[in-house]
Amino acid sequence: MMRFRLLTACAVPAFVMALSAPAFAQDAADQDDGSNNPEIVVTAQGRSEVLSDVPIAVSAVTAESLEKTGASDIRQLNQVAPSLLVSSTGSESNGSARIRGIGTVGDNPGLESSVATFIDGVYRSRSGIGLNELGDIERIEVLRGPQGTLFGRNASAGLINIVSKSPSFTFGGKAEASYGNFNYWRGQLGITGPLSETVAARIDGVYVKRDGFYENVDASGNVIDRVNDRDRYFVRGQLLFQPNSDLSVRLIGDYTSRSESCCAAVYTGLDETTDPTPGVPGDFSTASSNRIVAVMTSLGFRNPSAGDPYSRRIATNANRPYTGKTTDWGLSGEINYDFGGATLTSITAYRDYKAAGGGDIDYSNVDILYRADDGNSYRQFRTFTQELRLQGSAFEDRLNWLIGGYYANEKLHVRDNLKFGTQYGAFASCRLVATVSPNALLRDPTQPGCLGTTPQVALGGATGRQAFGGALGAAAPIFLAGLDRLSTVNSLGDNNADYYQKSSNFAVFTHNIIKLTDTVNLTVGGRYTSESKDFSAKFNNNNTICPVQRAFFSPYLTGGATPLPASLQGLAAGVVNLTCQGNSSSSLNALNLADTRDEDEWTGTAVLSWKPTSRLLVYASYSKGYKAGGFNLDRSALGLPQYAENDPRNVGGRGAAFGTTNLQFDAEKVNAYEIGFKYNGRRFNMNVALFRQDFSDFQLNTFNGSVFLVQNIAGCKNDLSGADRDPSAATGTCPAGEIGPGVRSEGVELEASFYPSRNVAVNAGYTYSKTKFRNNLVGRNTGTPLDPALFLLPGDNLSNAPEHVVTTSFSWTPDLGSSGLSALFYIDQRTTSDYNTGSDLFPEKEQDGYTVVNGRIGIRGPEEKWAIEFWAQNLLNEDYQQVAFNSPFQGSNSRAQITAPGFGAPSFATANQLFSSFLAEPRTYGITGRFKF
């Protein structure tokens, strides 16, 4: 926190000039003489309204503001919208957006986004799709809080509404070219004009190419290739038909192609910690080495970024390149017809999105886990949407009414081909041997079971196999056989695991503004949503060793005739689990799963607003939001070894653990309250909003190093006496009648803009958001226990939810004499306090507070017909991570587990989990030339 205070102090001069900033769209270029402050028109309520008259928390960002901060996709909105955080992790085709600390974690395609993204009125299936190039746009609106009575699709946390520039009946165009470090090239072209008196057209195109930020190096330190590069193009064509003032028809077609190697990660935590006094919370000691690192080193492990992960030097397996091929295209038509007393709007769209990719997903040069570079692992969305709105006014404009309907049909296909690498068997067996004893003399990764066959003097003349067997006593033959089989799972795994989901969404909604007096308005809106999801899956896996191991060890683990001593139960379970990691098992073959979820939900909003003067608006609101439930499209949730056979999640299907119940998660719901005011002066604007949001059945996706867990988070009104913080999956139940919200987000947002003169604009924003899990948590509204992997959640902040965010920007465009030339001086910054980047909140995933600064200087010609600009993103080269995660299969336990009360069992005596991280981008800089005609 000390670092955050120091960084915030650096922002004080600008913050004093303007307490914060919503009207980012209003910059110096909009000002005529410094004495007026023209309003920005937005469509946040389905109508064209000036921003200061909209009684909801919304930020509007114009194209000029985005140009200055260097935004080409929605990630750069972070710099100008303090309540928003957009990040990407394991794939450039995916990402997540959070508003007020709330968002959908991870990139599981079965989870819809808590923050919805719309482009030209068309819903994009997942927020990560908005990471594409945007082309030339008119503005972007960021709506905070649940959205349900407008914009087609429900959104529980907020909405990003992107409006592109439409065709014009005046001929014109824009071209720009940029070059920067990392061999960055970007070109953009847009042309618009009339085709006839009633038809106008527009075409926009973008091409981007750049080298990767990560250097993949060989054993000699030579760079083999670069990862996280850019290679993409985007084109959008439009036609506008306006035969008269009552009718307009806008047709849009767009296509995006991306062929990029992504995404690399670096190691950020390699420590091994032990608890010297089991059962006594809080103390731990760090070993001089980590036995998992030692095992990987014996297999050729290299870590080129050791000591400095931000050098971004990585070592991956040469046979497992990172690849990514994404295509995204769509067609839409918007019709507006004015009947005189009412206006009808129809938006019809079809979109097709496919992202395929392979890579070394253990993120090391040891071949543990991979997806093949064959284009046969992908996710594809095909979506048809239809929205109708009819709106008008009545009773001498005392009622501004809107009614509408929405229909969406989405077909989702996910194909996965996740396989063990060629060194997995040696790694897994060596890991188990090292768990029993860190003595490296026992291990020989070239031998079955990783046990040495050469006599060792230090072992009293015994071989590693003999010494290990002697330590196990009578149980030695059991484990030696299991370890030997574990060495045979190399290169086994999925041969097409297919998931299909058909979703139908139908909704009717209304949004009405009632003018109670000349200064008081009441806004009421409601929505009924009917959602149906049909799920099916089929599997083909060639890991025949997994069911053999399960059958072999079952009598020893279930209290049968030959039970193992309690001290060896964990080792036996480890042999099975490492053979069947992520449920990579042929026991799934010929298992055809199918299920349907049907949901019906009412949502709505009510807002009371008062405008005592023409420049001041005061409002209070209540909103109920909703995001649909669904299916976890990851077979690792089937047969989870940490779930007991009698766990209520394990019912149906083949055996207790292989039904669709394990894959399902429930709808996310929220009750939100907000009060605020908006002041619009001649040179100064200010918005303030205080909010509280309570989320029930919050949808959480967590990777625990082996499998992805998708679990709803709810709260229990009863005191669970710490049963939600222990290592047991059976304790911590809650009666159905005592279940309440599991997540609360509350805080204040301040936004302001200040225009001291015609060519100076200062914007700033501050968001305080305390976004926390409640105490006494349970999984789902059925009151089932919280998963043990999430024991740190109760009472703590959500991941990627900093309490404090400050943004400021300063723009000065002075005239250069009387020639018509002008200069541009622009700088912005975002300062963020500490937060945890992992959804399980392990302390190894903490991120300290940081500040990101962007800058731009340039010279512009008369009427800005041309401009030359020098720019820098992340000017101070701030090092920070987007998301840290458990390195796949590489160890177990966080230091939090060995120091927490209740985690005193031998299985939690040592924490040797390795941690990796997806880093944020380093400093980039370059030059841009712009030309308008």
Secondary structure by P-SEA (a helix, b strand, c coil): caaaaaaaaaaaaaaaaccccccccccccccccccbbbbbbbccccccccccccccbbbbbcaaaaaaacccccccccccccccccccccccccccccccccccccccccccccbbbbccccccccccccccccccccbbbbbccccccccccccccbbbbbbcccccccccbbbbbbbbccbbbbbbbbbbbbccccccbbbbbbbbbbbbcccccccccccccccccccbbbbbbbbbbbccccbbbbbbbbbbbbbcccbbbbbccbbbbbbcccccccbbbbccccaaaaaaaaaccccccccccccccccccccbbbbbbbbbbbcbbbbbbbcccbbbbbbbbbbbbbbbbcccccccccccbbbccccccbbbbbbbbbbbbbbbcccccccccccbbbbbbbbbbbbbbcccccaaaaaaaaaaaaaacccccccccccccccccbbbcccccccaaaaaaaaaccaaaaaaaaaaaaaaccccccccbbbbbbbbbbbcbbbbbbcccccbbbbbbbbbbbbbbbbbbccccccaaaaaaaaaaccccccccccccccaaaaaaaaaaaaaccccccccccccccbbbbbbbcccbbbbbbcccccbbbbcbbbbbbbbbbbccccccccccccccccccccccccccccccccbbbbbbbcccccbbbbbcccbbbbbbbbbbbbcccbbbbbcccbbbbbbbbbbccccccccccccccccccccccccccbbbbbbbbbbcccccccbbbbbcccccccccccccccccccccccccccccccccccccccbbbbbbbbbbcccccccbbbbbbbbbccccbbbcccccccccccccbbbbbbcccccccccccccccccccccbbbbbccccccccccccccccccccccccccccccbbbbbbbcccccccbbbbbbcc
